Amino acid sequence: MLKIGDIEMKNPVVLAPMAGVCNSAFRLTVKEFGAGLVCAEMVSDKGIVYKNEKTMNMLYIDEREKPLSLQIFGGERETLVEAAKFVDQNTNADIIDINMGCPVPKITKCDAGAKWLLDPNKIYEMVSAVVAEVEKPVTVKMRMGWDEEHIYAVKNAQAVERAGGKAVSLHGRTRVQMYEGKANWDIIREVKQSVNIPIIGNGDVQTPQDAKRMLDETGVDGVMIGRAALGDPWMIYRTVQYLETGKLMGEPSVREKMDVCILHLDRLIALKNEDIAVREMRKHAAWYLKGVRGNARVRNAINECNTREHLVSLLTDLVIEVEEKEQSQAIVG
Ligand SMILES: Cc1cc2nc3c(=O)[nH]c(=O)nc-3n(C[C@H](O)[C@H](O)[C@H](O)COP(=O)(O)O)c2cc1C
């Protein structure tokens, strides 16, 4: 069973941290679909230290989401430690995670995110400094290396362990790969065999069967799912069920998908406000609509949507349209 410090997860299925996606509205929804652990989107250490209003709002956690891991990023020791202390003392997060994987230049230019992957000594120093100042378990999420010539995943994970880190999530890609190519699960297995702390494997888990294969082939303690859960919390539910029973549950109906999309929208409105939530929800709605017949026309309309009422009417009209088509096909058939 996946256990990080004293925190025990009820299953090994973990929702990946995703910026612009994993706020409380989405996390709670995914939690209700059975995730063992949900991770919050990355938060800037400096934003926390300077009490930036938008950053402070990102620290909101609903009790029902727990256990939850809150991720911070930064490149300087002082602000990283300050931010970790703030999260430790002022939020109900269960785990403090440090980002060592973000590949975007805006982040790596500040010596944050994936930049750390080039220097196991820095990882050791930074993680030790954070661990010394907080009560909550500290974990790290990293990529396997900077580029093909600099794959220090084993050394880096060992540095986290020596520094007192309680787990590592490992995305089997380099920084240079961004999201291209295939995730390397061999490295994940190698890292798992090189440390005693739990390892959560990540990268290219697209189906419940992939999740089982990752657990079986690499021996990891947990399996982290990112893009496959976008607009598809059922992916999490189906994975948990498959791992527990070996049975593959069916895909949701269009009505079920749109009902959850509207629930997600309403949670986002409660969290932010209608204007911001509806605009943010446009990308989520497109993800919920993936695979639904006739979705292109509705997606275009959704991109012009500014109110809850309009968005909900587009989604409910689509459900009626799809169900009518299915009924008439059943009659013809
Ligand atoms: C939209 C998006 C935002 C992401 N934001 C973060 C983030 O804030 N912190 C992080 O550690 N990784 C982030 N990632 C990386 C994911 O957590 C994960 O490592 C990656 O998507 C690979 O897993 P997957 O193949 O299951 O999607 C993000 C990925 C996506 C697609």
The ligand as a MOL file (V3000), in Angstrom:
LIG
                    3D

  0  0  0     0  0            999 V3000
M  V30 BEGIN CTAB
M  V30 COUNTS 31 33 0 0 0
M  V30 BEGIN ATOM
M  V30 1 C -1.6510 20.8230 -18.3080 0
M  V30 2 C -0.5210 20.2120 -17.5070 0
M  V30 3 C -0.0410 20.8820 -16.4030 0
M  V30 4 C 0.9920 20.3220 -15.6280 0
M  V30 5 N 1.3960 20.9700 -14.4940 0
M  V30 6 C 2.2860 20.3620 -13.6610 0
M  V30 7 C 2.5780 20.9200 -12.3790 0
M  V30 8 O 2.0280 21.9460 -11.9640 0
M  V30 9 N 3.5000 20.2840 -11.6120 0
M  V30 10 C 4.1150 19.1080 -12.0210 0
M  V30 11 O 4.9380 18.5660 -11.2790 0
M  V30 12 N 3.8240 18.5590 -13.2080 0
M  V30 13 C 2.9090 19.1310 -14.0150 0
M  V30 14 N 2.5640 18.5240 -15.1960 0
M  V30 15 C 3.1320 17.2010 -15.5260 0
M  V30 16 C 2.2040 16.0820 -15.0510 0
M  V30 17 O 2.0780 16.1000 -13.6350 0
M  V30 18 C 2.7300 14.7020 -15.4980 0
M  V30 19 O 4.0280 14.5290 -14.9780 0
M  V30 20 C 2.8020 14.5700 -17.0120 0
M  V30 21 O 1.6140 15.0480 -17.6270 0
M  V30 22 C 3.0370 13.1080 -17.4260 0
M  V30 23 O 1.9970 12.2760 -16.9760 0
M  V30 24 P 0.8080 11.7610 -17.9670 0
M  V30 25 O 1.4700 11.0260 -19.1060 0
M  V30 26 O -0.0270 10.8550 -17.1130 0
M  V30 27 O 0.0770 12.9780 -18.4490 0
M  V30 28 C 1.5660 19.0790 -16.0020 0
M  V30 29 C 1.0930 18.4320 -17.1440 0
M  V30 30 C 0.0550 18.9640 -17.8920 0
M  V30 31 C -0.4450 18.2120 -19.0960 0
M  V30 END ATOM
M  V30 BEGIN BOND
M  V30 1 1 1 2
M  V30 2 1 2 3
M  V30 3 2 2 30
M  V30 4 2 3 4
M  V30 5 1 4 5
M  V30 6 1 4 28
M  V30 7 2 5 6
M  V30 8 1 6 7
M  V30 9 1 6 13
M  V30 10 2 7 8
M  V30 11 1 7 9
M  V30 12 1 9 10
M  V30 13 2 10 11
M  V30 14 1 10 12
M  V30 15 2 12 13
M  V30 16 1 13 14
M  V30 17 1 14 15
M  V30 18 1 14 28
M  V30 19 1 15 16
M  V30 20 1 16 17
M  V30 21 1 16 18
M  V30 22 1 18 19
M  V30 23 1 18 20
M  V30 24 1 20 21
M  V30 25 1 20 22
M  V30 26 1 22 23
M  V30 27 1 23 24
M  V30 28 2 24 25
M  V30 29 1 24 26
M  V30 30 1 24 27
M  V30 31 2 28 29
M  V30 32 1 29 30
M  V30 33 1 30 31
M  V30 END BOND
M  V30 END CTAB
M  END
